[in-house]
Amino acid sequence: MAYSFVGFSQSKNFIDQPYIETNAQVDTLITPDRIFLNILVLEKDTKGKTSVEELESKMETTLKKLGIDTKKNLTLNDLATNFKKYFLKQQDVHESKAYTLMVNDAITAGKVIIALENIEISNVSLDRTEYSKIEDLKLILLSKAVAKAKKQATYMSSTIDQKVGAAIYISDQSNNYMHREASGLQIRGYAAMDQKEFKPADIEFEKIKVESRVAVKFKLES
């Protein structure tokens, strides 16, 4: 929704000429291309039959088979923090390690979930999603918002037989973009994977809404 008005400023410190002001907003939905998964490697998931070190080794091998660069995209989280998060209310504390893995699409995320499940690592959760080119997108949306503001001002000024002149004030009213926090995974068609073929889970990630808002004042000319 856009709000506009025509006015004559009486302030000597800002605008001393006829002007028209209009606010404009444009937005779009984008598919995230940075998906962060929390992976908790628990000894107790195998009832103590497999050590955390062995599970770690299996995990790294499995991820590499999926084409994931583990040195770049897999990071070990702070053990003390994760100890408090996962075991504060539990009595049976087992050895564990927590990782964050970044993948670039839902298909890969699905493959990871199934592959890790097959090696008895089932504590995988979605941390957050991001879009890598958000700053470039925001600039594109800003330019569209300014163009929309001028179009609105031109339409309104024509009804009073005046013309829109140069912009004398432009303000970016957009909120700062933040990554989308995620509370869980939405998975459909979760099927086991055989040894020859990866069958990705059908995962849907909510698209990220990005918007830009501007307030623009244009000179009014007769």
C-alpha positions in Angstrom: 0.0 0.0 0.0 1.3 3.4 -0.9 0.6 6.8 0.8 1.1 10.0 -0.9 0.4 13.7 -0.4 1.0 17.1 -2.0 2.3 19.8 0.2 3.9 23.2 0.6 6.6 23.3 3.2 6.9 26.2 5.6 10.2 25.0 7.0 13.2 27.1 6.0 15.6 24.3 7.0 14.3 21.7 4.6 12.0 22.3 1.6 10.8 25.7 0.6 9.1 24.8 -2.6 6.0 22.8 -3.7 6.6 19.1 -3.6 4.8 15.8 -3.8 5.7 12.9 -1.5 5.0 9.2 -2.2 5.9 6.0 -0.5 6.4 2.8 -2.5 7.1 -0.8 -1.7 8.2 -3.8 -3.8 8.8 -7.3 -2.7 9.7 -10.8 -4.0 10.0 -14.4 -2.7 13.3 -16.2 -3.2 14.4 -19.8 -2.7 17.1 -20.1 -0.1 20.5 -21.3 -1.4 22.2 -21.7 1.9 20.6 -24.3 4.1 22.2 -25.0 7.5 21.6 -28.4 9.2 22.4 -29.2 12.8 23.8 -32.7 13.1 24.2 -34.3 16.5 26.4 -37.4 16.6 25.4 -39.5 19.6 27.0 -42.6 20.9 23.7 -43.7 22.4 22.0 -43.8 19.0 23.8 -47.1 18.4 23.3 -48.2 22.0 27.0 -47.9 22.6 28.0 -50.3 19.8 29.7 -47.5 17.8 31.9 -44.8 19.2 31.4 -41.2 18.4 34.8 -41.3 16.6 33.6 -44.1 14.4 30.3 -42.3 13.6 32.3 -39.2 12.8 34.4 -41.1 10.3 31.3 -42.7 8.7 29.6 -39.3 8.5 32.5 -37.6 6.8 32.8 -40.5 4.3 29.1 -40.5 3.6 29.0 -36.7 3.0 32.0 -36.8 0.7 30.2 -39.5 -1.4 27.4 -37.0 -1.8 29.8 -34.5 -3.3 30.0 -32.3 -0.2 33.2 -30.5 0.7 33.4 -31.3 4.4 36.4 -29.1 5.0 34.5 -26.1 3.7 30.9 -26.8 4.7 31.0 -28.9 7.9 31.9 -27.2 11.1 32.2 -28.6 14.7 30.1 -26.6 17.2 30.9 -25.7 20.7 30.7 -28.9 22.8 29.9 -27.1 26.0 27.0 -25.2 24.5 25.5 -28.3 22.9 25.9 -30.2 26.2 23.6 -27.7 27.9 21.2 -27.7 25.0 20.7 -31.4 24.6 21.5 -33.0 27.9 20.7 -30.5 30.7 17.4 -32.3 31.5 18.6 -35.9 30.8 20.3 -38.3 33.2 22.0 -40.6 30.7 24.7 -38.5 29.3 26.7 -40.1 26.5 29.6 -38.9 24.5 28.5 -36.6 21.6 29.6 -34.1 19.1 27.5 -31.5 17.3 28.1 -30.2 13.8 26.6 -27.7 11.4 26.5 -28.6 7.8 25.7 -26.1 5.0 24.2 -27.3 1.7 22.9 -25.3 -1.2 19.5 -26.9 -2.1 16.7 -29.0 -0.8 17.6 -32.1 -2.8 21.1 -32.2 -1.2 19.5 -31.7 2.2 17.2 -34.7 1.6 20.1 -36.9 0.5 22.0 -35.9 3.6 19.1 -36.8 5.9 18.6 -40.2 4.4 22.3 -41.0 4.1 23.0 -40.1 7.8 19.9 -42.1 8.9 21.4 -45.1 7.2 24.5 -44.9 9.3 22.5 -44.4 12.5 22.9 -40.6 12.8 19.3 -39.5 13.1 19.5 -36.3 15.1 19.4 -33.9 12.1 17.5 -30.6 12.4 17.2 -27.5 10.3 18.9 -24.4 11.8 18.2 -21.7 9.3 18.1 -20.7 5.6 19.7 -17.8 3.8 20.1 -16.3 0.4 23.7 -15.6 -0.7 23.0 -12.7 -3.0 20.6 -10.8 -0.8 22.5 -7.5 -1.0 22.4 -7.4 -4.8 18.7 -8.3 -4.7 17.9 -5.5 -2.2 19.6 -3.0 -4.5 17.5 -4.2 -7.5 14.3 -3.9 -5.4 15.3 -0.4 -4.2 15.6 0.8 -7.8 12.2 -0.7 -8.6 10.7 1.0 -5.5 12.0 4.4 -6.5 10.7 3.9 -10.1 7.3 3.0 -8.6 7.3 6.0 -6.4 7.9 8.3 -9.4 5.1 6.6 -11.4 2.7 7.2 -8.5 3.8 10.8 -8.1 3.4 11.4 -11.9 -0.1 10.0 -11.9 -1.2 12.1 -8.9 0.3 15.3 -10.1 -1.3 15.0 -13.5 -4.7 15.2 -11.8 -3.9 18.8 -10.7 -2.3 19.8 -14.0 1.2 19.8 -12.6 4.4 17.9 -13.5 6.8 15.9 -11.4 10.3 17.4 -11.3 13.6 16.2 -9.8 13.6 14.2 -6.7 14.7 16.3 -3.7 14.6 13.7 -1.0 14.9 9.9 -1.1 14.8 7.7 2.0 15.3 4.0 2.3 12.6 2.7 4.6 13.4 -1.0 4.3 13.9 -3.3 7.3 17.3 -5.0 7.5 17.3 -8.5 6.1 17.8 -11.3 8.5 18.2 -15.0 7.7 15.1 -17.1 8.3 15.1 -19.1 11.4 13.6 -22.6 11.0 11.9 -24.7 13.7 12.0 -28.0 11.8 12.0 -29.9 8.6 8.9 -30.5 6.5 9.6 -33.9 4.8 7.3 -35.9 2.6 7.9 -39.2 1.0 10.7 -40.2 3.3 12.0 -43.4 1.9 15.0 -45.6 2.6 17.9 -45.4 0.3 19.5 -48.5 -1.2 23.2 -48.9 -1.7 23.2 -48.0 -5.4 21.0 -45.0 -5.6 20.3 -42.0 -3.5 16.6 -41.1 -3.3 16.3 -37.6 -1.8 13.5 -36.9 0.7 10.9 -34.5 -0.6 11.7 -31.4 1.5 10.1 -28.0 1.2 11.8 -24.9 2.5 9.7 -21.8 2.9 10.7 -19.1 0.5 12.3 -15.9 1.9 10.4 -12.7 1.5 12.6 -9.7 0.6 11.1 -6.2 0.4 12.2 -2.7 -0.2 10.4 0.5 0.8 11.2 4.1 -0.1 9.9 7.5 0.7 10.5 10.1 -2.1 9.8 13.8 -2.4 9.6 15.3 -5.9 9.5 18.9 -6.9 6.1 20.0 -8.4 6.3 22.1 -11.6 3.6 24.0 -13.3 
